[in-house]
Amino acid sequence: MRKKINPWLAGNIPLLVAVALPAALFLSVLVYFAGWAITFSFTDLETIGRKSVNWDWVGLKNYIRLFTRQGFLQSLWVTVIFTFFSAVIGQTIIGFLLAVALRGKRGLLKTTVEVSIMLGWLLPDIVAAFLWSASASQTGLINRVIIEPLGFAPINFMNDYALVVVIIANTWKGSAWSYLLFSAALDAVPKEIIEAAKVDGTTPIQRLWKVVIPMIRPHIATNMLFITIWTFTYFPLIYALTGGGPGNDTNVLAIFLYQTSFDVHRLGYGSAISVAMLLIVGALSIFYLRLLKEPK
Amino acid sequence: MKKPTVLALLPSLALAGSLMPSVAMADVSIMYPEFITALVKPGIEAYEANTGIKVNAVKMPTVGYEQRVAVDLAAGTAPDIVVMDSFMVAELASANYLHPLDAQLKGWDQYKYYIKSLLSVASYDDKVYALPTDTDVRMLWYDKSVMKKAGIALPWSPKSWDDVLAASEKIKAQGVPYSFVLPAGTKRAEATTMQGVYMALLGADTPKDDRNRLRNRKEGKWIGDSPALRRTLELYRQVYVEKQLTPASINYETNVDAFVRTAITKHQVGILASGSWEFSCIWDCNGVNLPSVEERNAVLGWAPWPGMGRADTLKTTNISGGWTIGMAQSAKDKKEAFKLLTTIFDHGNFSEWTVAEHRMGVRTDITESPEYTQDAYLAKATKLAENTTSRDTFPGYNVVTQLIQQATGNILDGMSVDDAITEYKESLIDEFGEDQVIVYK
């Protein structure tokens, strides 16, 4: 059935056009940026030098480079590990467990936990990077307070376990979002249904698995959608914390893209990387959006 | 079909704008990295006092500064006057982002003092696009107390790479965490290429046919594989993988320079591959609360970088760079912009900064002044400049330098020298074509 235009708006065509203009402008800006990246991914455009002025079309060369040259596939693998463990596993599980544990609670404990995880979320990425760098270095807090008092030799976590450190740092930083979303979702689960399940003799695990999780499934998918997109393209914390190193240990796609575009100044190749990232994140988004649909 | 580049670069500008503070244009504007404040700021103040024109100055952190310069100039939004590393000048000038200064320089009475050979780093196609602030030399700095603790005789004067590695191992045995800091990886950017790779490379084979360089300058081709490149990467492998003289992570610290310099003041570094600026910069590049020369000499010493020790290699190596100040092509009032430039480089201000910061002078009215010639540190460091060379600032260098930085990063990752060289060579061929890359057996 065709949707009818609001009669008040239908009688004010100039107004209708006026209010539609900002939306059209906004959409065209979005399309322009994506279109720019796609177009120049087929060129050898550079930021500086002669190729910044006299660039050429190079066909699929940049896309072939993604698979034949060092960098993209390695960074993709690092990004997948980083996203899976820090977002899909870390942030989701910690956020969910905290939301379940604190559900219905009041008082100092809940306030303390909420303030603590919110602080991590609100702290600027650069400050967080300095804090984690100072804590995980060979002379950092973790060694001074935990490792050395236990009689072990200090460990340079930033050297030996850099990817683990950035995964933990991002889990710490991003769990607040999942917690807030799951808290709201759990609050929306009617208490009567939980009570009914109790009366039916279910265990807490059964209630969680068979009653609560199916009811908040759309929220889980929404959470996964957002944190996957954010984490897959995340840049500042990792760049400030490790710069992609040591070696290429933490060289996620966002850093590889930045290095290619602005260190090496190859904007054409950088555009191809960004288009590839767009496609990957788009595919993941479609997967999550399908999860959002109610089962038939 | 070619489209206007400024239009093409708009998204880059938007990205840069979202990451960094924007430059609100005034009558005259300038952008500079924080380490050079002591030269630029008094120049700006003098210009404002002389002309009554407000200067919109943007001071930036050194990390990421090169990227900011490139993006702003490409987008046509750069300030009128831009401080930049000399290696960028040719690339920026070839894209017509910089304004040639020759015509204006002819009318400036102090231009005649610039040492002509040093202007080459700021020139392109026989035109001068910027004025150098200083030149530099590179050396191995060492902590005297750490050396004594390790039982190494002072003054330390290594004759080969083996001497350097042996000293570093002795230092490591004393529990010093960073016994030999050799810049590596992409985060160190030009520091990796200049303070690390090139200083080793120059001493890794005979200079004949440029076998000890990244480029054969006579043939105009990049060198994709050579014994010198392999020996240089092997040195990296020895330092970071085989002997583990320093954790690789030091090259990826949040603020690498600050971290390294703080570590030095805490006596956690044995040997540091760096340059002549460190005589100030280890404490403060802008000279604030700088210890006296005697106090600094008591803490630190330096030795020339030795060649690897073969009969046909250089005894010591050196390569010089330096920073420059130029004018953006987009500068609206080029007359006023040039006035700001020359006020910064006015003899009084420039001379005071050069001597106070122990920088290597680029003008004879400064280098021949009593204050300069009587500076013992500068006199000794200047001797290194007698046998120096400069980097291969030909179009394409920006890619080559990043690829060689990546090659050192690959070594840190545990990749073999063979594989790292193969990767480097194939990347060069991919970038420039097979006919532009040569191999030395």
Chai-1 contact restraints between the chains, C-beta under 6 A:
chainA,res_idxA,chainB,res_idxB,connection_type,confidence,min_distance_angstrom,max_distance_angstrom,comment,restraint_id
A,F33,B,P11,contact,1.0,0.0,6.0,A-B,restraint_1
A,W36,B,P11,contact,1.0,0.0,6.0,A-B,restraint_2
A,T47,B,A70,contact,1.0,0.0,6.0,A-B,restraint_3
A,T47,B,A74,contact,1.0,0.0,6.0,A-B,restraint_4
A,I48,B,A70,contact,1.0,0.0,6.0,A-B,restraint_5
A,I48,B,E91,contact,1.0,0.0,6.0,A-B,restraint_6
A,I48,B,L92,contact,1.0,0.0,6.0,A-B,restraint_7
A,I48,B,A95,contact,1.0,0.0,6.0,A-B,restraint_8
A,G49,B,E91,contact,1.0,0.0,6.0,A-B,restraint_9
A,G49,B,S94,contact,1.0,0.0,6.0,A-B,restraint_10
A,G49,B,A95,contact,1.0,0.0,6.0,A-B,restraint_11
A,G49,B,P395,contact,1.0,0.0,6.0,A-B,restraint_12
A,R50,B,S94,contact,1.0,0.0,6.0,A-B,restraint_13
A,R50,B,P395,contact,1.0,0.0,6.0,A-B,restraint_14
A,S52,B,T5,contact,1.0,0.0,6.0,A-B,restraint_15
A,S52,B,A74,contact,1.0,0.0,6.0,A-B,restraint_16
A,S52,B,A95,contact,1.0,0.0,6.0,A-B,restraint_17
A,V53,B,T5,contact,1.0,0.0,6.0,A-B,restraint_18
A,V53,B,A95,contact,1.0,0.0,6.0,A-B,restraint_19
A,Q70,B,E423,contact,1.0,0.0,6.0,A-B,restraint_20
A,A129,B,T254,contact,1.0,0.0,6.0,A-B,restraint_21
A,F130,B,T254,contact,1.0,0.0,6.0,A-B,restraint_22
A,S133,B,T254,contact,1.0,0.0,6.0,A-B,restraint_23
A,N156,B,P247,contact,1.0,0.0,6.0,A-B,restraint_24
A,M158,B,S249,contact,1.0,0.0,6.0,A-B,restraint_25
A,N159,B,P247,contact,1.0,0.0,6.0,A-B,restraint_26
A,N159,B,A248,contact,1.0,0.0,6.0,A-B,restraint_27
A,N159,B,S249,contact,1.0,0.0,6.0,A-B,restraint_28
A,A240,B,T254,contact,1.0,0.0,6.0,A-B,restraint_29
A,T242,B,Y252,contact,1.0,0.0,6.0,A-B,restraint_30
A,G243,B,K187,contact,1.0,0.0,6.0,A-B,restraint_31
A,G243,B,Y252,contact,1.0,0.0,6.0,A-B,restraint_32
A,G245,B,G185,contact,1.0,0.0,6.0,A-B,restraint_33
A,G245,B,Y252,contact,1.0,0.0,6.0,A-B,restraint_34
A,P246,B,A248,contact,1.0,0.0,6.0,A-B,restraint_35
A,P246,B,S249,contact,1.0,0.0,6.0,A-B,restraint_36
A,P246,B,Y252,contact,1.0,0.0,6.0,A-B,restraint_37
A,P246,B,L412,contact,1.0,0.0,6.0,A-B,restraint_38
A,G247,B,G409,contact,1.0,0.0,6.0,A-B,restraint_39
A,G247,B,L412,contact,1.0,0.0,6.0,A-B,restraint_40
A,G247,B,D413,contact,1.0,0.0,6.0,A-B,restraint_41
A,N248,B,D413,contact,1.0,0.0,6.0,A-B,restraint_42
A,Q259,B,T186,contact,1.0,0.0,6.0,A-B,restraint_43
A,F262,B,Q67,contact,1.0,0.0,6.0,A-B,restraint_44
A,D263,B,Q402,contact,1.0,0.0,6.0,A-B,restraint_45
A,V264,B,V399,contact,1.0,0.0,6.0,A-B,restraint_46
A,V264,B,Q402,contact,1.0,0.0,6.0,A-B,restraint_47
A,H265,B,N398,contact,1.0,0.0,6.0,A-B,restraint_48
